[in-house]
Amino acid sequence: MSTQKAKVDHLTAVMSGGSGGGDELLFGTTPVSALADQVSTPFYAYSGDAIEARINRLRSALGSDTEIFYSLKANPSLGICQLMANKGVGAELASIGELLLAKKAGFAPEMIIFAGPGKSMEELETSITMGISAINAESAGEIERIAEIAARHGTVARVSLRVNPAAALKGAQMRMGGGPQQFGIDEEQVPGILDRFSGHPNLQFVGIHVYAGTQMTDAEAILANCRNTLEVGRAVSERIEQPLQELDFGGGFAVPYFENSPEFDLDLFAAGYRELIKEAKGETAFAGTRFIIELGRYLVAEAGVYVTRVVDVKWSRGKKYIVTDGGMNHHITATGNFGQVFRKSYPIAALTHLHGDMEDPAAVVGPCCTPLDILGQNLELPAVETGDLIGVFYSGAYGYSASSLAFLSHPTPAEVMVYRGNTHVLRKQGRPDQVLDGQIPVQM
Ligand SMILES: Cc1ncc(COP(=O)(O)O)c(C=O)c1O
């Protein structure tokens, strides 16, 4: 069996909660065709049960001394955020929009942290007045701005430092720590910056955050980074002569999107990580510290499918093309146009003929008039016809919100979540006339 087919089998079992079996993709017991009748294609379908299972699995692996935070950038749909908040997961966010979403979703202020460079005065002010758990400061200038706003409001802002470590960080496919960076405060600058907090009436120092990067598959490399983060934490605690309130290890656990992608071994990581935490908890530097791991794609990618409908099947000089009603406009990451170095296909399947006999290799392409709009090449798929459903798996993260939804002015896709037997429409499909929203005709 090809690894793509094995992946599709695994992912269909994840969606159905294990029952799988039939020829149609099920979300729990709800057939994907029923969802397509309800919201019309293209749409994103998420399994709330799969997300819940992932949270539970992470919790039991990492242990009760660690809090899991959800990076909203992976999928900021309100319904997904509500599920996270309901499950007691925290929110790691990076814009005022995400802050408002987190509030609406029901995350308590003490369960919210705000990281990311270039925070505006409005973002800082809203974070301070909401009393979120920590603004992870990315520069000395940002700390000055926070202090000024907090003073204006006669309040005390809670601030962590996002530290860019001196040690080389390992393992990330997209590195966001170590060396010169637009992210965080260089470790060498940290002692001087900490001194500004001491006795400051409007700044409360909370702790540190280190984010090595994303798509990390090597459990040992992530562990080495965690060890280094604890070292940085020890030095900071010594300098402030207090334990840290919070220590955020980052995360970046990878998702095996492509054929032959290596798998991140959660159990291997967790075994080493729990040892580190056990040791740290015995130290004064970490007495009462909240340990945080923040994850985006690892929590939601596997739980989502982008569902499109076949609008045409055609041949060109011996090559078969399946043309669908959605593509890179709705799901840019699956087409490899979001900064990926190699163009590879996410697992793709005919959702109502899961076990049909494979036909000639085909390309699945979207309706955007560019050769970049390719969801997959040389795919082994059963015979499909106009009207059949094609699904792109691993689409729960960096799908809707990462895409250039206005490209080619198609309506935006709907989003649906099936959770505990109920179907929730999270977002309606856009209407064609919304292309004119906010546009002001020129008076000629
Ligand atoms: C600071 C920070 N935290 C968390 C994430 C989420 O990464 P992932 O979705 O790979 O878990 C990112 C992604 O860029 C990030 O910049």
The ligand as a Tripos MOL2 file, in Angstrom:
@<TRIPOS>MOLECULE
LIG
   16    16     1     0     0
SMALL
NO_CHARGES

@<TRIPOS>ATOM
      1 C1          5.2000   32.2980   18.5570 C.3       1 LIG1
      2 C2          4.4990   31.2010   17.8700 C.ar      1 LIG1
      3 N1          3.8560   30.2710   18.5890 N.ar      1 LIG1
      4 C3          3.2080   29.2520   18.0110 C.ar      1 LIG1
      5 C4          3.1730   29.1010   16.6200 C.ar      1 LIG1
      6 C5          2.4140   27.9560   16.0450 C.3       1 LIG1
      7 O1          3.1810   27.0980   15.2960 O.3       1 LIG1
      8 P1          2.6210   25.6610   14.9030 P.3       1 LIG1
      9 O2          1.3040   25.8880   14.2220 O.co2     1 LIG1
     10 O3          3.6330   25.0850   13.9910 O.co2     1 LIG1
     11 O4          2.4360   24.8870   16.1630 O.co2     1 LIG1
     12 C6          3.8480   30.0360   15.8160 C.ar      1 LIG1
     13 C7          3.8500   29.8910   14.3640 C.2       1 LIG1
     14 O5          4.4380   30.6240   13.6190 O.2       1 LIG1
     15 C8          4.5130   31.1260   16.4640 C.ar      1 LIG1
     16 O6          5.1300   32.0550   15.7450 O.3       1 LIG1
@<TRIPOS>BOND
     1     1     2 1
     2     2     3 ar
     3     2    15 ar
     4     3     4 ar
     5     4     5 ar
     6     5     6 1
     7     5    12 ar
     8     6     7 1
     9     7     8 1
    10     8     9 2
    11     8    10 1
    12     8    11 1
    13    12    13 1
    14    12    15 ar
    15    13    14 2
    16    15    16 1
@<TRIPOS>SUBSTRUCTURE
     1 LIG1         1 GROUP 0 **** ****
